[in-house]
Amino acid sequence: MIGPAYLAVIDPQQSGRGSSSIADAQAQFGLALAYEGPALVILSTPGSPVRAIGRIGAVIGTLFDQAGSPVERALGPNLEATEARALIDHFWGDYLALAAHPSSKTVTVLRAPAGRLPAYRTRQGCVTYYASHIDLLSGLELISPAIDWGFVAHRLAFPHLPNETTGLHCVEELLPGNFVREYGRAGDAESLWSPWTFASPDRQIRSFAKATANVHDAVVSATSALTCGRGGLLLELSGGLDSSIIAASLAENGRSAVAYNLSTSGKEGDERIYARQVSEHCGFPLIEEMAEGSIDLTAPVRHVTARPAMPAMLSIVDARFEAKARELHVDAFIGGMGGDCVFCSLGSAAPATDACLALGPGTRLFATLGNVARVHNSNVWTVVRLMMRQLVRRRSHRGWRRDDTFLHRPSLPTRFREHSWLIEPDNALPGSRAHIQQILGASAHLDDYGRNHAAPSLFPLLTQPVIEACLATPSWLWVEGGQNRAAARAAFRGRLPDAILDRRTKGGMEAFCARTFEANRDRLRPFLLDGLLAQAGLLDRASIDAYLTRPFTNRDSQFYSILPIADMEAWARGVIGSA
């Protein structure tokens, strides 16, 4: 296990039933005591950051203050809801905080907003266990891996929407920003951090200069904090805007890195010319390779995870990064994951709609109409028409879109499981709603990439300070000057080559994905039609059969709806095979 690993044993009744698991965790996984009390025991990997909460608990994982400096001191002396809110307001990082309260026979638990340190939970009688890795729970025989088919149906119908359930029976997850009081039985989690605090129209920053300065400072500070004390860094440098911003942030902080560019055949998959400009500008050596080789979309998963993790389509890219990390003995990966989402790259007229609702008719609205038109290579009248449609239907887009393509509709849930981020104020703007949904969707795909078994992955753009700074920037400022992600481009003007900041093209893997799908089509047909999902009644076998047997063309993009189904099937077979 790479990075901090922990096991927390919560026993408010002081039954002593978790003592054998504690001993096994020490012997089998080499975990050491980080905190020990009658109702709470925390074990972690030796050397993991640990800060005491008075004498009643501890914070496991990384913790930074608002300036991005590591916090080493003890905290406390309490972790009730008020103190938990203060912790969120004044600090950030990848952490889990736990504290026992003998007088009430409870243990409170807080997970960091935007924190990537997992908090998987299972119960045995009156004892509750929290763990960073599913391997810990299964290795200690606290769970026997079995599929939660309700989760599978929900994940297929409402893709990219995280919630507290996992794909494993009797395993839940405490979501980022949530606080819970454990009584020895199920406690209701309370969300203490909301994106709407920062995206509220009356809180957003309407000065472009101030907004871009805040975005710049947040990204540079987060990059500095995450890389502090790290030795070798392997930078995933595609040549696109997001990874280039991370390169510029590393250079501004005086951090060294080796840049690694993977290309695929086809014009849209080769951005080497841009990666070279960035690496030269920032002073980083650049390694260029082609992501060539066959991918088996039906291959079993390498190990059991709480949910389907890395898409099989990216397995060759992931394997190359893992191999390169081991070859170079790097301490961590770093990249621009989540940039499109955090930097509010919206494919709609929502910025104009937001400007209309927040500012009313005027110069700013007319400018935004033109900016949106330029971003999408359209015209102002089309944008006006789409804006009017959004104004009329602004309430109908709440929630999460259901997708039943290739699925058996009667077997799917009709309503999505609520997430606190989707609970919005009455004055919510459509662009802010879409922005938040984008970030939420990105957070559902950060689990267990194979490369993380070689070194941890750092994603500065998905940290709490960056998310807060970007949410505080209204959507119309993200299209300033007729370019998407405009505030991010302006934030790093002068720190990156103009050729990078002024690009209107974007690389992609569309041709690579189409070729890979076509090469796997014959294997996918029996894999899906005779697989576990079909047996569970979740697939529309007739439509899948028809699609996989008809001639395939490169203009056909419907195969993208097949890929997550295949990933879910491979994950399910992995779970069954491990049981």
PLY file of the C-alpha trace (Angstrom):
ply
format ascii 1.0
element vertex 579
property float x
property float y
property float z
element edge 578
property int vertex1
property int vertex2
end_header
0.00 0.00 0.00
1.41 3.36 -1.13
0.77 6.43 0.99
-0.81 6.64 4.43
-2.76 3.57 5.50
-4.83 3.39 8.64
-7.31 1.29 10.57
-9.56 2.85 13.21
-11.41 0.60 15.66
-14.40 2.31 17.29
-15.91 0.60 20.32
-18.00 3.11 22.30
-19.33 0.35 24.59
-15.74 -0.74 25.34
-16.61 -4.35 24.59
-13.05 -5.25 23.60
-14.32 -7.15 20.54
-11.93 -5.38 18.19
-8.74 -6.35 20.03
-7.92 -9.30 17.75
-8.21 -7.08 14.66
-5.85 -4.58 16.24
-3.25 -7.28 16.88
-3.67 -8.71 13.37
-3.32 -5.27 11.76
-0.03 -4.79 13.57
1.29 -8.23 12.72
-0.07 -8.68 9.20
0.16 -5.14 7.78
2.83 -3.58 10.00
0.55 -0.83 11.29
1.62 1.01 14.43
-0.44 2.59 17.20
-1.22 6.22 16.45
-3.75 6.65 19.25
-5.06 4.30 21.91
-8.02 4.80 24.21
-10.79 2.63 25.71
-13.31 3.45 22.96
-11.01 4.31 20.03
-7.82 2.81 18.67
-6.11 4.19 15.57
-3.31 2.37 13.76
-1.36 3.75 10.81
1.68 3.04 8.69
4.87 4.08 10.47
5.85 7.61 9.49
2.33 8.66 8.51
1.44 12.20 9.62
-0.43 12.07 12.93
-1.58 15.03 15.04
-3.24 14.61 18.39
-6.69 16.02 19.15
-6.16 16.83 22.80
-6.08 13.50 24.60
-9.16 12.07 22.91
-8.15 11.30 19.33
-6.00 12.11 16.32
-5.89 13.41 12.76
-4.43 10.94 10.25
-3.04 12.22 6.95
-1.76 15.49 5.56
-2.93 18.79 7.02
-2.06 22.30 5.84
-2.97 25.77 7.01
-4.45 28.41 4.70
-0.95 29.49 3.65
-0.15 25.94 2.54
2.28 25.22 5.40
2.22 21.72 6.95
0.55 21.58 10.36
2.59 19.57 12.83
1.13 20.72 16.13
-1.56 19.04 18.16
-5.13 20.17 17.66
-8.00 20.21 19.97
-9.00 19.63 22.61
-12.29 18.52 21.02
-13.96 17.35 17.82
-17.59 18.22 18.20
-19.43 19.73 15.24
-18.30 23.30 16.06
-14.65 22.30 16.24
-14.98 20.17 13.10
-16.32 23.19 11.20
-13.41 25.27 12.45
-10.98 22.58 11.30
-12.51 22.71 7.81
-12.48 26.52 7.73
-8.86 26.97 8.81
-7.09 23.91 7.39
-7.15 21.59 4.37
-5.56 18.36 3.22
-6.09 14.62 2.88
-7.07 13.67 6.40
-9.45 11.79 8.66
-10.06 13.10 12.17
-11.43 10.89 14.96
-12.11 11.66 18.61
-13.72 9.72 21.49
-16.14 11.35 23.92
-16.42 9.17 27.06
-19.22 11.18 28.65
-21.58 10.50 25.74
-20.07 7.13 24.77
-19.63 8.33 21.18
-16.82 8.79 18.70
-16.92 11.64 16.18
-15.36 11.28 12.74
-14.63 13.98 10.14
-13.30 13.50 6.61
-11.60 16.37 4.83
-13.50 18.20 2.09
-11.92 17.23 -1.24
-9.71 14.83 0.70
-8.55 11.75 -1.19
-7.71 9.64 1.85
-10.59 7.11 1.78
-12.78 6.33 4.77
-14.31 2.88 4.21
-16.59 1.77 7.03
-17.94 -1.61 8.13
-19.51 -2.87 11.36
-19.39 -6.03 13.41
-21.86 -5.89 16.24
-21.19 -2.80 18.33
-17.72 -2.26 16.85
-17.21 0.00 13.82
-14.10 -0.10 11.63
-12.75 2.65 9.38
-9.99 1.82 6.92
-8.06 3.51 4.14
-7.92 0.39 1.95
-10.35 -2.39 1.14
-7.37 -4.77 1.37
-7.16 -4.01 5.09
-10.78 -4.91 5.73
-10.68 -8.08 3.65
-7.21 -9.13 4.86
-8.36 -8.86 8.47
-11.50 -10.84 7.54
-13.72 -7.97 8.61
-15.54 -8.29 5.28
-16.05 -11.08 2.79
-16.16 -9.41 -0.64
-19.65 -9.67 -2.09
-21.37 -7.45 -4.65
-24.02 -4.94 -3.67
-26.20 -5.17 -6.76
-28.23 -2.15 -5.70
-25.07 -0.08 -6.00
-24.31 -1.59 -9.42
-27.77 -0.68 -10.77
-27.50 2.86 -9.39
-23.98 3.44 -10.69
-24.95 2.29 -14.18
-28.12 4.42 -14.25
-26.55 7.52 -12.67
-22.91 7.44 -13.78
-20.26 9.62 -12.13
-22.42 10.33 -9.06
-20.60 9.35 -5.84
-22.51 8.42 -2.72
-21.87 6.71 0.59
-22.62 3.21 -0.71
-19.93 1.11 -2.31
-20.09 -1.87 -4.60
-19.25 -4.20 -1.72
-21.89 -5.55 0.62
-21.63 -4.15 4.18
-19.05 -1.51 3.22
-19.91 2.19 3.23
-17.77 5.27 2.72
-17.79 8.50 4.69
-17.88 11.14 1.97
-15.52 14.14 1.88
-16.63 16.99 4.11
-18.95 14.75 6.14
-19.08 14.46 9.93
-20.62 11.55 11.81
-21.18 10.56 15.43
-20.67 6.83 16.02
-22.69 5.21 18.79
-21.81 1.61 18.10
-24.58 1.63 15.53
-25.24 3.48 12.31
-25.04 7.23 12.72
-26.35 9.80 10.25
-23.61 11.73 8.48
-23.82 15.53 8.38
-22.19 17.56 5.63
-20.11 20.39 7.10
-18.77 21.76 3.81
-20.86 22.82 0.85
-19.68 24.12 -2.54
-22.66 26.48 -2.50
-21.01 28.46 0.28
-18.53 29.67 -2.35
-20.74 29.51 -5.46
-23.52 31.59 -3.92
-24.22 34.64 -6.13
-23.72 37.02 -3.21
-20.29 35.50 -2.41
-18.80 35.26 -5.89
-16.00 37.60 -6.99
-17.04 39.69 -9.98
-13.70 41.38 -10.60
-11.81 39.44 -13.29
-8.44 40.64 -12.00
-9.20 39.62 -8.41
-10.70 36.28 -9.43
-7.69 35.37 -11.58
-5.29 36.39 -8.82
-7.16 34.14 -6.36
-7.07 31.21 -8.80
-3.35 31.67 -9.40
-2.50 31.92 -5.70
-4.62 28.88 -4.81
-3.09 26.66 -7.51
0.50 27.69 -6.78
0.03 27.36 -3.01
-1.66 23.94 -3.29
1.10 22.69 -5.60
3.73 23.89 -3.16
2.01 22.23 -0.20
1.50 18.86 -1.90
5.09 18.67 -3.17
6.83 19.94 -0.03
9.44 17.41 1.07
8.95 15.27 -2.03
12.02 14.13 -3.95
11.54 13.03 -7.53
8.31 14.07 -9.23
6.97 12.61 -12.48
4.84 15.25 -14.18
2.14 14.04 -16.54
2.58 16.70 -19.22
0.13 16.27 -22.08
0.74 19.73 -23.50
-2.80 20.81 -22.67
-3.66 23.80 -20.50
-4.27 21.99 -17.21
-1.03 19.99 -17.04
0.87 23.04 -18.31
-0.50 25.09 -15.40
0.81 22.47 -12.99
4.22 22.66 -14.71
4.22 26.45 -14.32
3.22 26.13 -10.66
6.06 23.69 -9.99
8.53 26.06 -11.65
7.19 29.05 -9.72
7.75 27.11 -6.48
11.26 26.10 -7.51
10.33 22.41 -7.63
12.11 20.06 -10.02
10.31 17.37 -12.00
10.69 15.02 -14.94
7.97 15.65 -17.51
6.47 12.60 -19.20
4.42 12.83 -22.38
2.50 9.89 -23.80
1.08 10.22 -27.29
-1.31 8.12 -29.29
-1.32 7.84 -33.07
-3.57 10.34 -34.76
-3.37 14.12 -34.87
-5.58 14.72 -31.83
-3.53 12.32 -29.68
-0.13 13.92 -30.37
0.56 17.09 -28.39
4.32 16.74 -28.23
4.94 20.12 -29.85
3.13 21.82 -26.97
4.69 19.65 -24.26
8.13 20.58 -25.60
7.35 24.29 -25.36
6.17 23.94 -21.77
9.05 21.75 -20.61
11.59 24.11 -22.18
9.88 27.16 -20.69
9.80 25.62 -17.20
13.22 23.98 -17.40
12.08 20.37 -16.99
13.54 17.40 -18.87
10.94 15.77 -21.11
10.49 12.07 -21.88
8.34 11.31 -24.92
6.83 7.90 -25.64
3.99 6.43 -27.66
1.16 4.67 -25.83
1.12 1.73 -28.19
0.01 -1.82 -27.53
-3.14 -3.85 -27.28
-5.74 -3.42 -24.55
-8.04 -6.21 -23.43
-11.26 -4.54 -22.29
-12.40 -7.86 -20.82
-9.32 -8.47 -18.64
-10.03 -9.09 -14.94
-9.24 -6.30 -12.49
-5.89 -6.55 -10.73
-7.32 -6.35 -7.22
-10.66 -5.77 -5.54
-11.67 -2.15 -5.07
-14.73 -0.57 -3.49
-16.02 0.40 -6.91
-14.87 0.13 -10.51
-11.75 2.24 -10.54
-9.53 2.96 -13.50
-11.24 2.53 -16.90
-9.74 -0.37 -18.83
-9.33 1.96 -21.82
-6.63 3.81 -19.86
-4.81 0.70 -18.67
-1.94 1.00 -21.13
-1.37 4.65 -20.15
-1.54 3.75 -16.48
0.90 0.84 -16.92
3.39 3.09 -18.73
3.33 5.61 -15.90
3.74 2.90 -13.28
6.71 1.41 -15.14
8.32 4.82 -15.63
7.92 5.65 -11.94
9.66 2.43 -10.92
12.40 3.02 -13.50
13.09 6.56 -12.28
12.40 5.85 -8.56
10.10 8.85 -8.27
8.36 9.81 -5.03
5.06 10.90 -6.59
3.09 11.56 -9.76
1.63 15.00 -10.33
-0.76 16.20 -13.02
-3.67 18.41 -14.00
-6.46 15.92 -13.31
-9.83 17.66 -12.98
-8.79 20.88 -14.71
-11.66 20.98 -17.20
-14.13 20.56 -14.35
-12.55 22.91 -11.81
-11.87 25.58 -14.42
-15.55 25.50 -15.43
-15.31 24.38 -19.06
-19.05 24.30 -19.77
-20.50 23.16 -23.07
-23.61 25.30 -22.82
-24.99 28.83 -22.72
-25.04 28.76 -18.90
-22.51 31.62 -18.43
-24.87 33.93 -20.31
-27.84 32.67 -18.32
-25.96 33.32 -15.07
-25.00 36.83 -16.16
-28.61 37.56 -17.05
-29.94 36.34 -13.70
-27.22 37.87 -11.53
-26.56 41.14 -13.35
-29.60 41.75 -15.52
-29.51 43.35 -18.96
-26.47 45.48 -19.61
-22.95 45.65 -20.95
-21.75 42.56 -19.09
-24.58 40.39 -20.39
-24.06 41.49 -23.99
-20.33 40.86 -23.70
-20.95 37.41 -22.23
-23.32 36.52 -25.08
-20.53 37.28 -27.53
-17.94 35.43 -25.45
-20.07 32.27 -25.27
-20.65 32.43 -29.02
-16.89 32.65 -29.66
-16.12 29.79 -27.28
-18.49 27.49 -29.15
-17.88 28.86 -32.65
-21.53 29.86 -32.81
-23.42 33.13 -33.12
-25.03 35.44 -30.61
-28.61 34.68 -31.69
-28.12 30.96 -31.08
-26.74 31.74 -27.63
-29.71 34.04 -26.89
-32.14 31.29 -27.88
-30.37 28.73 -25.68
-30.19 31.22 -22.81
-33.93 31.88 -22.98
-34.58 28.14 -22.94
-32.43 27.78 -19.80
-34.21 30.68 -18.12
-37.56 29.00 -18.69
-36.34 25.58 -17.60
-33.85 26.60 -14.91
-35.51 24.49 -12.22
-35.86 21.36 -14.34
-32.13 20.64 -14.50
-31.71 20.05 -10.80
-30.53 16.60 -9.77
-28.55 14.09 -11.81
-29.16 12.87 -15.33
-30.24 9.24 -15.70
-28.66 7.23 -18.52
-30.23 3.90 -19.46
-28.41 3.32 -22.76
-27.94 -0.45 -23.25
-29.55 -1.09 -19.87
-32.74 -2.92 -18.87
-34.88 0.01 -17.75
-37.28 -1.85 -15.38
-34.30 -3.06 -13.33
-32.88 0.42 -12.76
-33.69 2.90 -9.98
-35.83 5.83 -11.09
-34.40 8.27 -8.54
-30.80 9.01 -7.69
-29.39 8.77 -4.19
-29.11 12.28 -2.83
-25.74 13.94 -2.42
-25.34 17.02 -0.22
-23.64 18.96 -3.02
-26.85 18.74 -5.04
-28.86 20.51 -2.34
-28.81 24.05 -3.68
-30.11 27.44 -2.49
-33.14 29.06 -4.08
-30.95 31.62 -5.86
-28.66 28.99 -7.42
-27.38 29.91 -10.86
-27.52 27.26 -13.63
-23.84 27.71 -14.52
-22.77 27.27 -10.90
-24.95 24.16 -10.68
-23.25 22.68 -13.77
-19.84 23.68 -12.40
-20.47 21.89 -9.11
-21.81 18.81 -10.87
-18.68 18.66 -13.01
-16.41 18.73 -9.95
-18.55 16.16 -8.19
-18.39 13.86 -11.20
-14.59 14.16 -11.37
-14.30 13.16 -7.69
-15.97 9.81 -8.47
-13.03 8.65 -10.58
-9.95 9.05 -8.39
-9.83 5.61 -6.78
-7.09 3.03 -7.14
-5.23 3.67 -10.36
-2.59 1.02 -10.91
0.18 3.59 -10.91
-0.62 4.36 -7.28
1.00 1.05 -6.36
4.31 2.57 -7.47
3.88 6.10 -6.10
1.05 8.36 -4.87
-0.71 10.70 -7.30
-0.97 14.41 -6.51
-3.78 16.48 -8.03
-3.43 20.14 -6.94
-6.41 21.26 -9.03
-8.75 19.05 -6.97
-7.69 20.39 -3.57
-10.04 22.32 -1.31
-8.42 25.79 -1.74
-8.42 25.54 -5.55
-12.00 24.30 -5.70
-13.13 27.12 -3.40
-11.31 29.77 -5.44
-12.76 28.46 -8.69
-16.31 28.19 -7.35
-16.06 31.80 -6.17
-15.40 32.82 -9.78
-18.75 33.27 -11.61
-19.26 31.31 -14.80
-19.25 34.37 -17.08
-15.66 35.18 -16.06
-14.58 31.71 -17.22
-15.48 32.69 -20.83
-13.93 36.17 -20.70
-12.48 37.13 -24.06
-14.24 34.29 -25.85
-12.04 31.50 -24.49
-12.96 28.64 -22.18
-11.17 28.41 -18.83
-10.37 32.09 -19.32
-9.65 32.87 -15.65
-7.08 30.07 -15.50
-5.44 31.24 -18.74
-5.21 34.80 -17.41
-3.92 33.60 -14.04
-0.84 32.12 -15.71
-0.28 34.73 -18.43
3.46 35.44 -18.52
4.21 32.18 -16.72
3.54 29.97 -19.75
4.13 30.48 -23.47
1.36 32.40 -25.21
1.03 29.51 -27.68
-0.20 27.34 -24.79
-2.49 29.91 -23.23
-4.06 30.96 -26.53
-4.71 27.45 -27.88
-8.25 26.85 -29.01
-7.63 23.19 -29.88
-7.56 20.35 -27.39
-5.93 16.94 -27.58
-7.88 13.75 -27.14
-7.90 9.99 -27.43
-10.99 9.57 -29.58
-9.30 7.75 -32.45
-7.31 5.58 -30.04
-10.47 4.65 -28.13
-12.35 3.83 -31.35
-9.54 1.55 -32.56
-9.34 -0.19 -29.19
-13.09 -0.76 -29.07
-13.12 -2.18 -32.60
-10.29 -4.58 -31.68
-12.28 -5.79 -28.65
-15.75 -5.96 -30.20
-15.78 -9.73 -30.74
-14.62 -10.39 -27.15
-17.07 -7.91 -25.64
-20.12 -9.62 -27.08
-19.96 -12.90 -25.03
-18.32 -11.01 -22.15
-21.41 -8.86 -21.70
-24.23 -11.04 -23.02
-23.23 -14.02 -20.84
-21.79 -12.04 -17.94
-22.79 -11.25 -14.36
-24.61 -8.01 -15.18
-26.77 -9.82 -17.73
-27.51 -12.56 -15.22
-28.59 -9.89 -12.74
-31.09 -8.57 -15.30
-29.41 -5.16 -15.64
-28.60 -5.19 -19.37
-30.67 -4.79 -22.49
-29.12 -7.83 -24.14
-30.93 -7.33 -27.44
-29.68 -3.77 -27.96
-26.12 -4.72 -26.95
-26.17 -7.71 -29.30
-27.46 -5.58 -32.17
-24.87 -2.88 -31.58
-21.89 -5.24 -31.29
-22.80 -7.15 -34.44
-23.47 -4.25 -36.79
-20.64 -2.62 -38.80
-18.66 -0.06 -36.81
-17.68 3.35 -38.14
-15.27 5.89 -36.70
-18.09 8.44 -36.53
-20.01 6.19 -34.14
-19.55 7.43 -30.56
-22.18 5.23 -28.94
-19.47 2.76 -27.92
-18.62 5.17 -25.09
-21.80 3.91 -23.40
-20.56 0.32 -23.67
-17.21 1.00 -22.00
-18.44 1.69 -18.42
-20.67 -1.39 -18.62
-17.64 -3.49 -19.58
-15.64 -1.92 -16.74
-18.41 -2.78 -14.27
-18.54 -6.38 -15.58
-14.76 -6.78 -15.19
-14.93 -5.36 -11.66
-17.83 -7.65 -10.70
-15.99 -10.72 -11.97
-12.97 -9.65 -9.95
-15.05 -9.43 -6.77
-16.65 -12.84 -7.36
-13.27 -14.36 -8.15
-11.77 -13.08 -4.90
-14.54 -14.34 -2.65
0 1
1 2
2 3
3 4
4 5
5 6
6 7
7 8
8 9
9 10
10 11
11 12
12 13
13 14
14 15
15 16
16 17
17 18
18 19
19 20
20 21
21 22
22 23
23 24
24 25
25 26
26 27
27 28
28 29
29 30
30 31
31 32
32 33
33 34
34 35
35 36
36 37
37 38
38 39
39 40
40 41
41 42
42 43
43 44
44 45
45 46
46 47
47 48
48 49
49 50
50 51
51 52
52 53
53 54
54 55
55 56
56 57
57 58
58 59
59 60
60 61
61 62
62 63
63 64
64 65
65 66
66 67
67 68
68 69
69 70
70 71
71 72
72 73
73 74
74 75
75 76
76 77
77 78
78 79
79 80
80 81
81 82
82 83
83 84
84 85
85 86
86 87
87 88
88 89
89 90
90 91
91 92
92 93
93 94
94 95
95 96
96 97
97 98
98 99
99 100
100 101
101 102
102 103
103 104
104 105
105 106
106 107
107 108
108 109
109 110
110 111
111 112
112 113
113 114
114 115
115 116
116 117
117 118
118 119
119 120
120 121
121 122
122 123
123 124
124 125
125 126
126 127
127 128
128 129
129 130
130 131
131 132
132 133
133 134
134 135
135 136
136 137
137 138
138 139
139 140
140 141
141 142
142 143
143 144
144 145
145 146
146 147
147 148
148 149
149 150
150 151
151 152
152 153
153 154
154 155
155 156
156 157
157 158
158 159
159 160
160 161
161 162
162 163
163 164
164 165
165 166
166 167
167 168
168 169
169 170
170 171
171 172
172 173
173 174
174 175
175 176
176 177
177 178
178 179
179 180
180 181
181 182
182 183
183 184
184 185
185 186
186 187
187 188
188 189
189 190
190 191
191 192
192 193
193 194
194 195
195 196
196 197
197 198
198 199
199 200
200 201
201 202
202 203
203 204
204 205
205 206
206 207
207 208
208 209
209 210
210 211
211 212
212 213
213 214
214 215
215 216
216 217
217 218
218 219
219 220
220 221
221 222
222 223
223 224
224 225
225 226
226 227
227 228
228 229
229 230
230 231
231 232
232 233
233 234
234 235
235 236
236 237
237 238
238 239
239 240
240 241
241 242
242 243
243 244
244 245
245 246
246 247
247 248
248 249
249 250
250 251
251 252
252 253
253 254
254 255
255 256
256 257
257 258
258 259
259 260
260 261
261 262
262 263
263 264
264 265
265 266
266 267
267 268
268 269
269 270
270 271
271 272
272 273
273 274
274 275
275 276
276 277
277 278
278 279
279 280
280 281
281 282
282 283
283 284
284 285
285 286
286 287
287 288
288 289
289 290
290 291
291 292
292 293
293 294
294 295
295 296
296 297
297 298
298 299
299 300
300 301
301 302
302 303
303 304
304 305
305 306
306 307
307 308
308 309
309 310
310 311
311 312
312 313
313 314
314 315
315 316
316 317
317 318
318 319
319 320
320 321
321 322
322 323
323 324
324 325
325 326
326 327
327 328
328 329
329 330
330 331
331 332
332 333
333 334
334 335
335 336
336 337
337 338
338 339
339 340
340 341
341 342
342 343
343 344
344 345
345 346
346 347
347 348
348 349
349 350
350 351
351 352
352 353
353 354
354 355
355 356
356 357
357 358
358 359
359 360
360 361
361 362
362 363
363 364
364 365
365 366
366 367
367 368
368 369
369 370
370 371
371 372
372 373
373 374
374 375
375 376
376 377
377 378
378 379
379 380
380 381
381 382
382 383
383 384
384 385
385 386
386 387
387 388
388 389
389 390
390 391
391 392
392 393
393 394
394 395
395 396
396 397
397 398
398 399
399 400
400 401
401 402
402 403
403 404
404 405
405 406
406 407
407 408
408 409
409 410
410 411
411 412
412 413
413 414
414 415
415 416
416 417
417 418
418 419
419 420
420 421
421 422
422 423
423 424
424 425
425 426
426 427
427 428
428 429
429 430
430 431
431 432
432 433
433 434
434 435
435 436
436 437
437 438
438 439
439 440
440 441
441 442
442 443
443 444
444 445
445 446
446 447
447 448
448 449
449 450
450 451
451 452
452 453
453 454
454 455
455 456
456 457
457 458
458 459
459 460
460 461
461 462
462 463
463 464
464 465
465 466
466 467
467 468
468 469
469 470
470 471
471 472
472 473
473 474
474 475
475 476
476 477
477 478
478 479
479 480
480 481
481 482
482 483
483 484
484 485
485 486
486 487
487 488
488 489
489 490
490 491
491 492
492 493
493 494
494 495
495 496
496 497
497 498
498 499
499 500
500 501
501 502
502 503
503 504
504 505
505 506
506 507
507 508
508 509
509 510
510 511
511 512
512 513
513 514
514 515
515 516
516 517
517 518
518 519
519 520
520 521
521 522
522 523
523 524
524 525
525 526
526 527
527 528
528 529
529 530
530 531
531 532
532 533
533 534
534 535
535 536
536 537
537 538
538 539
539 540
540 541
541 542
542 543
543 544
544 545
545 546
546 547
547 548
548 549
549 550
550 551
551 552
552 553
553 554
554 555
555 556
556 557
557 558
558 559
559 560
560 561
561 562
562 563
563 564
564 565
565 566
566 567
567 568
568 569
569 570
570 571
571 572
572 573
573 574
574 575
575 576
576 577
577 578
